[in-house]
Amino acid sequence: LHAYLLTQNNFYRRIVEETLDFVIRELTHPDGGFYSSLDADSEGEEGKFYIWTRDEIQEVLREEAAFFITAYNVTEGGNFEGHTVLQRVVSDEELAKKFAIPVESIPPRLQTAHAHLLTRRTQRTRPGTDDKVLTAWNGLMLIAFAEAGRYLNRTDYTTVAARNANFLITQLHPADRLLRSWRNGQARFNAYLEDYAALSLGLLALYQTDPNPRWFSEAQRLAEDILAHFQDANGGFFDTRDDHETLVVRPKDMQDNATPSGNALAVTILLQLAALTGSGAWRDVAERALGGIQPILTRYPTAFAQWLYALDFALGPVQEIAIVGPTPARDGLVQTIWAQYNPRQVVAVSEANPPTEAPPLLQDRPLLNNLPTAYVCEQIVCQQPVNSPESLQAILFPPG
């Protein structure tokens, strides 16, 4: 998603939408939670559900088969044990030249072919689904859906994100503590630092897409729990709560792996919430953790990607943007914010009189000229408010 926003290369956008559409179709519980995985094998054979032969493709696609086979270079021998795992080989431009057709016609033709193949695939024996709903993984996916909803103007993704957030809040945080795993109506096991931090970040991402103050207050509550129950007096955070079952050694994982470390996620959410609330204390905790990790960041940067993201945010400058006014009149201002990608910003949106649970960034922000108004601030010090998308654009993305 971020690659698309930075390059405007539609290839990246297609990957985003196809991936999220897959998650909706294959890995989403009816109530909104995201499952953990699909098996690679079915009927005792690895990949059987996913692979194709050239003959099958010709049978399903008929007159479109040659076009599709060329796009994916499907051969008789295949690329996986005599079958083919579909991997795009020929570009849109090359296909357009070879078949003497407009390049803009390529994506919809391939999309139609994919739909026909998907219909055929539903007749196969489906692989097993690991239908656990894990809080940390759901929090990360919630970030992706929330950001894609606003940046791609996909309200369906925002709806999926809101359903997921509601599911996680009601099913995995039913009382005074967060739980880690849910399956078949039962939530179990104490949550770890990564669960608290990933869900808090997901809820804050959703708030910036769908400015329901519930999402912000829940994100803040989780962050407060991190500070109250996970802090290490020497800096950073432990992976387990202070009231977790007793362990021989209380773990403290610092390195980002296939998923970000709980510590890096916790620092990220504290920095973002500090920008929205003006809390110097929260920023101090985050900066202390960053200070302790910096020597190793320069030696092994690829092992600390989330930490580097947090460090970049901490170094700033960070734009703190408040928009007040009724919808739909304020929509032009909001759309201006999301017209370009800026990883160093936080956004709060509300009616003219924000509720008490809304971010403090919104407090004492009167309407200018009795019109929807945007405030762009840095460390709570704001520039002159503006009413028009054009004026806001000039502040956010100055020429040159």
N, C-alpha and C positions, 0 to 999 in steps of 0.2 A: 504493500500500500504506500509506504513512504517512498519507495523507488519510483512508483508512478507519479506521485505528487511532485517529486523533484525533477523528473525527466519528461513528464507528460507522454511517455511511451505507452501506447494502449496495450502492448503486450503484457505489461505489468498489471494493468487494470483487469485484463481478462483473467490472469492467474488469481487475483484477489477474488473476483466474483465467482469464478468456477470453484475455488476452494471453499468459500463461505457457503455457496449454494450446496455443495457436497455435504458440508457439516449439517446444514438444515435438513437435507433429505435423508442422510444416512446415520447421523450421530446425535440426534436431538430427541430427548424424551418429550412426550406430549405435553408435559407441564412446564417444559422450558430448560431443564438441565441438559448439559452436553455429556454424552457418553465418552468413555476413555478410548476405545479403539475397535477396529474390525480385525478379525483374523486374516492372515495371509492365505490360509489353506481352507479348502472345503472338499468334502468327500475324500479326505485323505490325500489330496494332491495340492501341492503348493501352487498358488496362483490360478487355479482352475476357474474361479469366478471371473477373473479379470482379463485373461488372455484370449487371443483370437487367432484364427487361421485365415489365410487369404480367401479360401473358398467360402467361409462363413461371411466374410465382409462382402464378397460378390453376391452372395445369396440375399443378404439383407438390403444392400444399397442399390443393387442392380445397375441402372444407367449412371448412377453417381459413384460407382465403385472405383472406376479408373482414377477419377479425380481424388478420391480419398486415399486410395492405395499409394498414389504418387506423393501426396502430402506427408504420409507417414512411412514411406518407403517399405511397404509391407511385401515381403518376399515369401516364396514357397518354403524356404528353410526357416524363416522367422528369426527372432533375436533372443528367444528364451526357450530352450529345450524343444525346438521344432514348432513353437508357437510364437506369437508376437505380442509383446507388451507395447501398447501404442505410445510412441514417442515422436513428436513432431520433428520432421527433418527438413522439409522444404518450406521456405518463407512464403508469405503472401505474394510478394513481388515476383518471385520465381514462378509460383503457380499461375499468376495472372498472365505472365509472358508465355508460359508453356501452353496454356489452354485458351489464350487470346480472349480473356475476359477482364472486366474492370476489377482492379485490386480491391475496391470496397465491397465487391460481391463475395469475396472469399470467406470472411468470418461468418456471415449468415448461412452460407452453404455448408460449411463445416459444422456449424451449430445444429442444423437440420440433420446432418448425417449422424452426429453424436446422439441426438434424440432417438433416432431409429435404432441405433446400436444399443442404447440404454434400455429401450423397450424390449429388445431381444434378450438382453442380459437378465432382466427380471424373471425370465423363465428358468434360469439356472438355480441351483441350490445355493442359497445365500450363506456366506461364512458366518461363523459365530460372532456375536457382538459382546464385548466387555462393557456391560451397561452400568458399571460403577460411575457415579458422578463425583469427581474429585474437585475439591474447592479451589485449590491453586490453579489447576489446569483450566477450570471454568473461568476463574478470574482473568487469566491471560486471554482466553478466547473472547470474553466480554469486552476487553479493551479493543480487540480487532473489530468486532461487530459494531461497537459504539463509534469508533473512528471512521470506519467505512461508511456507516450511516450518514454521518455529517459531511465528510469530504466528497463522497460520491453521490450525495443527494439520494440515497436509497432509504426511504422511510421504512421499507420492509425489514432492512437490517436493524434499524433502530427499534422496531417492534420486537424483533427476536431478542435483542439485547435487554430490553425492559422486562420481557418475560423471564429471561434467564436471571436477571438481577432479583426479581421478585421471588423466584424459586429458591435462589441461594439464601436470601434473607429469611424466608419463612421456614425452609426445610433444614437448613444447615446452621442457622443461628437462632434457634427457637427461644433460648433463655439468656443466661448471662455469659455464655461462652460459645465460640465457634467450633464446629465439628468438621472433620476432614473428609468424610466419605459418606455417600448416600446410595442406597440400592433398595429397590422394591419397597419404598415407603419408610425405610428405616435409616436414620443418620447415626453414624458411629465414629468413635475414636476422636481423641483430642486433636485439634488442629495445631499445625506447626506455624512457625514464623512465615514461611512462604505462603501459606493459606491466608493468613490475616493480611499480609501486604499485597498479594496479587488481587484479592477480592476488593480491598480498599482502592487500589489503583483502577480496577475495572469499574467500580461504582463512581469514582470521580470522573473517569472518561465518559461514562454514560451521562452524568450530570451536565457535562459540557456540551453534550449532544441534545439531551432532553432535560431542560433545567427544572426538574422536579426537585425541590429542596430535600425530599426524602433521600434521594441518592447521595446528596452531599452529607447530610447528617449521619447516614449509616457509614459512609467512608470515614468520616471524622471519628465516629465511635470506635471503629476498628483500629485506627491509628492511635487513639488514646489507649486502647488495650495493649498495643505494641509497646508503648512507652511505659505502661504500668507493669507489664508482666514479662517482657523479653529483654530489657536493657541489661547490658553488661557494664558494670561500674568502670571497667577499663576502656570502654568505647565499643560501639557496635552492639550487636544483639545475639542472644542465644537462639537456637532453633526451636527450643521448647519453652513453654510457659513456666513460670516459677512454681506453679502448683501442679505441673505434670508429674506423672509417676517418676519415682526416684530412679536415676540412672547412675551407673558407675562414673561416667563423665558426661557432663552436660554439653552436647555438641554445639558447635558454632562454625557453620560452613560459610566460607567467604567467597569461594570461586564460583563464577558463572559457568554452567555446563550447558547441556542441551536446553535447559530452561534456566532462567536467571536465579541467582541465589536469593534466599530470603533476605539476607542483609542488604544486598543492592536494591531490591524492591522496596524494603523498608525505608532506606535513605531517600529513594525517589519519591515515595508518597509523602514523606515528611517535608521535603523541599517544596513539592507542589502545594500542599496544604498550607505551608508557611506563607507562600505567595498569596494565597487566597484569604488568609486570616490575619496576616501581619504578625504572626507569632514568632518572635525572635528566639524564644526558647526552643521551639521545634527545629528551627534552622540550625541552632547551635548544636543540637544532638546530631543532626545529619552531618554537619561540617566536621564534627569531631571524628565520626566514623570515616569520613572521606580522608581526613588527614592521616589516619592510621594505615589506610590501604594504598596511599599514593606511591610509596617507593616501589611496590611490586607491580603497579599498573604500567610503569614505563618499561619493565623487564618482560612482562608477559601480557601485552594488551589484549590479544585475542581471547584470553581466558577470563577477561573481566569486562565484557561488552556493556552490560547493564550498569556497572560501576562507572564506566566512561561516559555513558549517557547522563547519569546523575551528576558527575563532575562537570560536564558541559553546562548542564542546567544551573548548577550552583555558581559557576563562574559568570554566567549571564552575558549581557543583560536580559532580564525576563520582563516581558510585557504582561502586565496585569490589566485585563480588559473587563470593564463592567458596562453592561447595556441595560438600560431601564426604559420601560415603556410597554404599551400593550401590543399583543400580536393580533393581526398580521402586520401592523404598521412598523414594528421593529425588525421585520424579517430581512429587509434589505441590509441593515447594519450587520445582522448575524451572518448572512451569506457572504458579506465582504470579508469577515474574519476567516472563514473556511475556504476562501477562494485560492489561497496558497498555503503551503505547509510551513509552519514555524514551530520547531520543537521547544522553543523557549517562550512559551506563553501559557497563561491560565485564563479562563473565561468564566464569568458569572453573569447570568441573565435573569431578569425578574420584571414583574410589573413595577409601576412607579413606587409602590409601597411594599418593599420586600418583606416576607415573613421573618420572624425572629430566627428561624433555623437556617435561613439562607446565609451564604458566606458573608463575613464582615466587609469584604470588598464592595458589597452593594449598599452598605449603610451610608446614609447622608449623601445620596447622589440624586439631587433634584433634577427634574426635567428642564432642559434648556428650550426656551420658546414654546413650552408646553407641547413638545414633540419628543418622540423616542430619541434617546440621547446615549452617546457612547463616551466613556471615559477610558483613556489609555494611561496607565500609571506604571511607575517603577519604584518598588519599595514603598508603595502606598502614596507616593508623591505623583500627582496627576497633571497631565497637560490640560489645556483648555478643552472642555467638552465640545462635541460636534454632533450635528443632527443628520448629516447626509452621508451616504455610502462613499461618495467621492472624497469627502474630507477625511473620513476614516481610512480609506485606502491610502491617502497621501501620508498619513501618520504611520500606519502599519508597515507599508512597503514603499518607502520614499524612492523616487527615481534614482537610478545609479547605485 
